[in-house]
Amino acid sequence: MTTIELCFLVLIFLSGAILVYLAICGGLVRYLMRPKKRDNAFLIDYETREKEFDKAWLDLTAQTFTRPSPFGYDVFGRLYMADTPTDRFILCLHGHNNSSIGQLKYLSLFRDLGYNVFMPDHRRSGNSGGDSITFGCYEKHDVVGWIDFLQERYPDATFALFGESMGAATATMVAAMDKRVRFLIEYCGYADFRHLILPKLGNLRPLYALLRPGLKAMSNILYSVDLDETDALSAMRSLSIPVLILHSRADKTVYFSNALALAKANPKAKTVYFETPAHARSLIVCRKAFTEAVQTFVKDVDQNQSL
């Protein structure tokens, strides 16, 4: 075999290896960012089975809104006004491949605290459009757009954020972007894409260094997403508003190490950790402790900010 033939074979082999590598990374990106969309019927059944969803919540009076996102699709949201008129609004942000349906379990908690509650559907979720879930990259801009939308209709409105899982990471990034946010409640969120993925790999963690360039490239190619923008950790580090970090120590979906990283990034943040084994189940399993943690935090913030 001549040198030229050998070089040609090596080139073919390397080209094939690169294509296989990119195909694997592309498959992972599609799995994470374009899963089969769960419709409201599925989510109602899931939330009823897993999280004590009460179907009577669907009959509660809500204003519904649809508006265009600057990214070329429509987004949907539900607004539940407090029993006593108030200018205080809290936005409740749902997690990956869920919808505002999944946030209804928190509605009475925040309305009892005297808040109007707004629950948007993120892109490719619920009644909103969009071709992919972007782990906060585009979602954070849509949430800022909702704050603008509400401010136009309620000029004296003040805003706070509660987020669950991906919604928590998104809320953290929004709080760093928008100075109108008074406080943040971050529940079972991830610090960044690296902190989300690494614990799941276990003994295969070294693979992440190999996969990261491909994941980053394919997320850009397929969905125009820069994974480095899903950085709640840097956002948390920049916050000066009151923050409450809630997490489950045995969480295997978004590992507890994410909460520790976020708390380290913002030492002034209050932290409450639960012994629940499942992801985002603390309101169900530890209802009294979860409710008291949120109520105490919100009441303290409201009292201090009113002085």
Summary of the structure (lengths in Angstrom):
residues: 307
radius of gyration: 21.0
end to end distance: 84.4
largest distance: 85.4
contacts: 1032
relative contact order: 0.12
helix: 53%
strand: 17%
